[in-house]
Amino acid sequence: MMDIHLFSTIYVGIIGLLVGSFANVCVHRIPRGESIVSPRSKCPSCNTEIAWFDNIPILSWLLLGRKCRHCKTSITWRYPLLELTMGVMWASIVWFYPTEKYDPVFLTQAISLVTLLWVLTLIDLETFLLPNALTFPGIALGLAFAAYFDFFIDSLIGTVAGYGIFWLVARLFLMFTGKEGMGQGDFKLLAMLGAFMGWQALPFIILLSSLTGAIIGSAFLMLANKGLKAEIPYGPYLAAAGVIWFFWGTEILNWYQQFMGLT
């Protein structure tokens, strides 16, 4: 008989794959201002509707030889990648969560956060946009979870401070350089992270995302010969730092306090 924890992990992972298929619709349509409900999915090259049997996560992509059944245009890697990573992330959250502390609301919170952040990351990488259609509901969802877990005030402060800090930085940058240094989508993404985790998470998220963004972004621009003035998306670094704090923030804070001799 299969262990219940293993069964739950596989079951949730399969649901994650299916949600990943729908997330591909969101990544493609939301930046274009299109409905995510209708019409049915179509091949972006030949505009032919995709049959249900050609829309099975991962499997259809492999069986079709990574090409559209009708026009034979290659199907971008993003589709199976998003489906696979979504399934793996959902399954990992359940697998590594202690069964003795099982809380379905926390699991829902964790799954909701990583799903939103992964979709926003891919949209930002493709379009340099972080749509309000995702960040605003994300803020509301974070506040709702905070109310359930009894840290609503910290969450509300985190929302306001998250937006306000980046707004102030952007205004000062514009004042001194005359250039836009950060998009408003980044303000709202940090506000969403503050809503999910409270204001206490903001210093770590800002510090880590800034450091990794500066190092990785600069290295990429130099290797790509684009120069240091080219635009790079900042959302993925915020998302990665947010996920790290959400799952390991307590351990990081304890390590820091021990390192500084505060405990």
PELIN-V518184 format. One record per run of one state. SS is the DSSP state (helix for helix, strand for strand, loop for the rest). FROM is the first residue (numbers start at 1). LEN is the number of residues. If there is no record, write none. Layout:
<<SS,FROM,LEN> <SS,FROM,LEN>>
//
This chain:
<<loop,1,3> <helix,4,29> <loop,33,9> <strand,42,1> <loop,43,6> <strand,49,1> <loop,50,2> <helix,52,3> <loop,55,4> <helix,59,5> <loop,64,3> <strand,67,1> <loop,68,6> <strand,74,1> <loop,75,2> <helix,77,20> <loop,97,2> <helix,99,3> <loop,102,2> <helix,104,24> <loop,128,4> <helix,132,17> <loop,149,3> <helix,152,26> <loop,178,6> <helix,184,14> <loop,198,1> <helix,199,25> <loop,224,11> <helix,235,25> <loop,260,4>>
//
